């Protein structure tokens, strides 16, 4: 990138004074957030420094196997977090892992085959981070929605079951509703891109010296990949998890 | 052989016993009125009959075989259940009427649909109506039509006329009694004392989760 603006340590130290502004507001309005702010800032700095050094080290490894292992590790962590949102869902971790993996593989394959990105750690890892993170949030929303729908729409499901319907036609509205819930934030944010906000990736590229035209190309790619991963992951997760709400006799289980 | 037989059936939910040790036999063609105070377990009894829940103890037989020997969906196709508050799904009446056909992968039988709409004093124009614009009586009649499109062997009715006016109640009563005469077994929860004795041949009283009496009326 031409004309990149490298930030030196002194500049960073001066910009850290912005934290003092936040601390001042908290103290002034008795928000009692001072401790949380300090912990948050210290953690952010330490975590980012560690991640920075790790990524620097990893990007040096050009071995695709290592990159793939790292991807799997990222997916596992995302799946673990998403599964926590759906405690009523049996095999939630396995379902989440599979959904995010398929969503990630499909999206990355298209991006790599179209030569939009290369299977190099310095491209794959940040891009996958965005994909996996977005899928994790989408799955969390799907699980929350599906659990509350099966609790609140008991009459609808039991009416359909009593007519002799199998569990899929009895749950189809709930499944659709949950997939939609998982996908809507990504769709909504796509609608407002460039109007309400300049997304992080684009801002980062511009700050690093890329031309805005170059930056939007990346942002358009990010928008496409996030939409694709969110829809694939939400679809798989909802279609695999609705069964958890029924027993072997196709009866709706009581959910608390 | 009884059509439906409860053998020492109990049902508990969250450690709370709702039905205790129920044993009752229902014969083909019976019209049984089920009475009892609110919370006595009448609706739970019907839910067990429709296999929407299973007994925590005991067993239920249908035509001499245990419920669990049947496929749950096939069982529910033979045993129709109408809820106290009818639930119409989707946007139009058509979606509700088409549902029983679509789950059987068959085309909508226009003749059967018209026949049932006529029986319930409704015109076929109702098919295009928005479910949100229907009155309670209309909703209940549509729900009944939806359950009767494929003739069930047993019809379970949970206080279906409690929110209906006199005219609607009469229409529903006439259809149910004529279906019973055709051989459909009817189990009807009702709070209406006159209704409970007028059409039924047996009166089942449930109190505090137990059978208080089974009276033969006719």
Contacts between the chains, C-beta under 8 A, distances in Angstrom:
chain1	res1	chain2	res2	distance
A	155	B	83	7.1
A	155	B	85	7.3
A	155	B	87	4.6
A	156	B	87	5.7
A	156	B	89	5.6
A	158	B	52	5.6
A	158	B	83	7.8
A	159	B	83	6.6
A	159	B	87	4.4
A	159	B	89	7.0
A	159	B	143	8.0
A	160	B	89	7.1
A	160	B	99	7.2
A	161	B	52	6.2
A	161	B	72	8.0
A	161	B	76	6.5
A	162	B	50	5.4
A	162	B	52	6.2
A	162	B	76	5.7
A	162	B	80	7.3
A	162	B	81	4.1
A	162	B	83	7.8
A	162	B	147	7.9
A	163	B	76	7.1
A	163	B	77	7.8
A	163	B	80	7.7
A	163	B	99	6.4
A	163	B	100	5.5
A	163	B	103	6.9
A	163	B	146	6.8
A	163	B	147	6.8
A	164	B	73	5.2
A	164	B	74	7.3
A	164	B	76	4.5
A	164	B	77	3.5
A	164	B	100	7.2
A	164	B	103	6.2
A	164	B	104	7.8
A	165	B	73	7.0
A	165	B	99	7.3
A	165	B	103	4.6
A	166	B	73	5.5
A	166	B	103	7.1
A	169	B	99	7.9
A	169	B	102	7.5
A	169	B	103	5.6
A	173	B	89	7.1
A	249	B	51	6.8
A	249	B	54	5.8
A	249	B	68	7.1
A	249	B	72	5.1
A	250	B	72	4.1
A	250	B	73	6.5
A	251	B	51	7.2
A	251	B	52	5.9
A	251	B	53	5.9
A	251	B	54	6.6
A	251	B	72	7.3
A	252	B	52	7.4
A	254	B	13	6.7
A	254	B	14	7.7
